[in-house]
Amino acid sequence: MNTSNCVDRVVVVVLDGLRADAVPLFPLPAFRALARRGAHTYRGLSVQPSITVAALTSLLTGASPEVHGLRNDHHLVTRSIGPLHPIPMLLSAHGIPTFCHLAALPFYARGIGARVAAQLGAVAKFGGEDADAIVGHALTRLQHLQRGLVLVHLPDADDAGHATGWMSPTYRRAALGLDHALERLVRETGVLDDPRTVLIALADHGGGGVDPHHHNSAHPLDMTVPIMFLGARIAPHELPASTSLLDVAATIPWLLGVEAPASYTGRVMRDVVHGMPHAMPSPVGLAAAAA
């Protein structure tokens, strides 16, 4: 374990289906203001196929869909062609826990969901009907967590995109809800002033590139995602346009002092962390600051 640049907590917020161009177009004031205070890109890359199960599996294993084998939303049995080392299991071997906060599941599915998470080495909490409620559960966890990885999955924009189309009025309302929930999470955790914590906000895919109600294509609107790192040890700058979900996956364990194995094909983003902690202003009035 290498602790020279590590932090104690990493919070990963997955803004499912949030198109990168939605941030300036709608706009999303909190995300825009936060991006100026962190390391960010609006030209990050998803994986191919650009679907949730493939992208999240890549984010949690550091392996491309060609390797981990989950390439559609209907067959959820991994048929990998190489070794997989899920981040929660990798961290658990070093005594670092992982907690996942996701939307509420039907009662009959909760046990299955919890068992799947446990097999990956994580503890899952299914609760909340929208982004704000899910973030509320995550905040309760973070109030007491001293060390670990917390994954927060917010499905609102993806759900709206499939139902009424990407960039529709309903999708815009959902995206603004994500923006509000993200601002709340950053504000109540105080992450911008906390040298012990790094928060990563990203989308797993875009949408509406070929089909206005879907996102499974190589179209840039489906493949391009926003990626942002925040924290007192994050130097504000623009990330390379080639930054991918696989790069984020390789960087998560490194931030916590654990080197990713060779099966992680992404680039460890060592330059994202400032050498010395630096204080940054609290995100009070982020919406006004972005205006």
ZASEVEX-403844 format. One record per residue (C-alpha): x, y negated, z negated. Coordinates in pm, whole numbers, plus 32768, in hexadecimal, padded with zeros to 4 digits. Each point is the difference from the previous one (the first is absolute). Layout:
<atoms>
XYZ ...
</atoms>
This chain:
<atoms>
800080008000 80827EA98061 7F837EEC7F1B 80D47EDF807F 7EE67F5580BF 7ED280BE7F81 7EC47F777F65 7F1B80A97F06 7EBA7FF280C1 7F998004816D 7E987FB28060 7F9A805B8164 7EB97F68807A 7F79809E813F 7F167F0E80B0 7F67810D80D8 7FBC7F8F8163 80667E957FD0 80717F7B8150 81347F247FEE 7F637EEF80D4 7ED77FEC7F13 80E07F537EFF 80307EBD80C8 7EBF801680CD 7EF8801D7EEE 80D47F897F43 805A80C17EC5 80807EE87F1F 809380CD7EE3 80C280E980E5 808D7ED880C3 806C7F4B7EC3 8097813A7F68 80BC80518140 80BD7EB87FE1 8070806E7EA5 8074815A8066 80A180D2810E 7F0480398114 7FAF80488169 7EC07FEF80CA 809E80E48103 803B813D7F38 7FC98155809D 7F1281177FA4 803781688071 7F7780BC812A 7EEA806D7FF0 7F927EC27F52 7F0180A37F19 7FE27FF17E87 805B81667FAA 81377FFB80DB 80717EA87F89 7FCA803F7E8C 80AA81538013 812C7F5B80A7 7FFE7EF07EF6 800281067EEB 80FA80F3809A 80E87F2C80D7 7FC180EE8123 7F687FB08152 7EB880A78068 80C880DA80EF 80AC80927ECE 7EF080067EF6 7EFA808080F4 7ECF7F377F91 7F967F668148 7E847FE57FE3 7EF87FBD7EF9 7F5681528020 811580F97FB2 80A07FA37EB5 80E0812F7FDA 816D7FA4802A 80B480C18113 81547F617FDA 8127805A80DB 80FD7F917EFE 802E7FCF7E89 7F1A7F087F54 80547F4B7EBE 7ED07F397F8B 80607EC57F46 7F37805B7EC6 80B6814E7FE1 814E7F5B8048 7FC47EFF7EEE 7F7481017F0E 814880BE800D 809D7EC77F69 7EF27FCF7EFA 7F4A7EED80BF 7E8380258019 7F207FA98127 7E987F8A7FDF 7F0B7FD48121 7ECB7F237FEE 7EFD8042810D 7E907FC08046 7EFB80CA7F47 7FBD815D8087 7EBB80C57FE9 7FF980CB7EBF 802E814B80B8 813F7F8580A8 80B27F6A7ED5 809881457F85 808880518159 80947EA68024 80A780137EAD 80948156804F 808D7F8B814E 80A37ED87F52 808D80E47EF1 809A80E38108 80B77ECE8087 80787FAA7EA3 7F127EDC7FC3 7EDE7FAB7F1B 7ED07F8080BE 7EEE7F197F86 7ECA7FEE80DB 7F2D7ED67F9F 7F717EC38095 7F187FB68121 80CC7EE28090 815B7F687FFC 7FC67F277ECE 7F8181267F30 811F80E2806B 80FB7EF07FA9 7F567FDE7EAD 804C816D7FB4 81677FD58075 802F7ECF7F22 7F9280C97ED1 811080FC8054 810A7EF88039 7FBC7F597EB2 8098812F7F54 80EE80928103 816E7FB97FBA 809680CD8119 7F7680A98135 7F627FE68157 7E987F8C8029 7F50802D814F 7EC37F348034 7F3180598133 7EFC7F008070 7F2180878119 7F127EDB8033 80837F75814A 80248158809D 7E9D805D7F9B 7F797EBC8094 80C980278140 7F77815A8042 7E9D7F917FAE 7FE67EB480BA 81477FD480BC 81547F6B7FB7 7FF57E827FE6 7E8280017FDD 7F5E7F1B7EFA 7FD7812D7F17 816E805A8031 80657E997FB4 7F3C80057EB9 80A781477FA0 81597F758054 7FBD7ECD7F2A 7F9D80EC7EE7 815180AD8022 80AA7EAE7FF6 7F4B7FA37EC0 8052814F7F5E 816F7FE2805F 80147EA07F6F 7F62807F7EBD 80F481217FE7 812D7F1E8034 7F7F7EF67F12 7F9F80E77EE2 813E80D08012 80DF7ECD8014 80D580BA80FC 80947EC58099 80AE7FB47EB6 804D81687FA1 815E80858051 7F90815D7F95 7EF080288107 7FEA8000817C 7EAE7FF480AE 7FE580758168 7EC67FA680C5 7FCE80988157 7F06808D80F4 801381688075 7F807FA8815D 7F437EF280BC 7ECB803B80D4 7F2E7F9C8129 8119801D80FB 7F5780E880FA 7EB680497F52 7F707EE47F2D 7F8E80FE7EFA 813C80D47FE8 817B7FF07FE9 809281458087 80D37F7F811F 81577F748050 7F687EA88046 80BD7EEC7F48 7EC47F977F47 7FE681617F72 8174802C7FB9 80637EA97F78 7FE07FD17E87 80537EF77EFC 810980627EFE 805B7F2E7ED1 80E8802B7ED2 7FC97F267ECC 80B37FDA7EB4 80F77F2A7F40 811E80C4809C 7F7F7FE48164 80AE7EFB80D4 7F007F4580D7 80498045816E 7F678091813B 80348175802F 806E80898152 7EE2803F80F1 8070816B8017 7FB6803F7E8D 7F2981387FEA 7F3880C57F01 811D80FD8004 80F27EEF7F92 7F187FA97EE1 7FED816F7F9D 817B801C7FEF 80167EBF7F35 7F0080577EF1 80D181087F49 813B7F2E802D 7F577EDC7F50 7FC480E87ED7 816880787FFE 7FCD814780BD 80AF8043814A 7F1D80848112 806781518095 806E802E8169 7E9D80618066 7F9F7E907FD9 803E7F76815C 7FC37E907FB4 80FF7EF77FA8 80307FA97E91 7FC27E897FF4 811A7FAB7F11 80027E938068 7E9C7FCD7F85 80727FE17E94 80B07EC57F8A 814280457F43 7F937F447ECA 7EA17FD07F73 7F6B7EB18057 7EC47F647F7E 7EEE7F9B80EE 7ECB7F2E7FBE 7EC480AC7F8E 7EFE80298118 7F0D7F037F6F 7F277F6E810E 808B80DA8115 7EDC7FB080E2 803E7E8C7FDB 8174802E803C 7FBB80B28148 7F1B7EF38085 
</atoms>
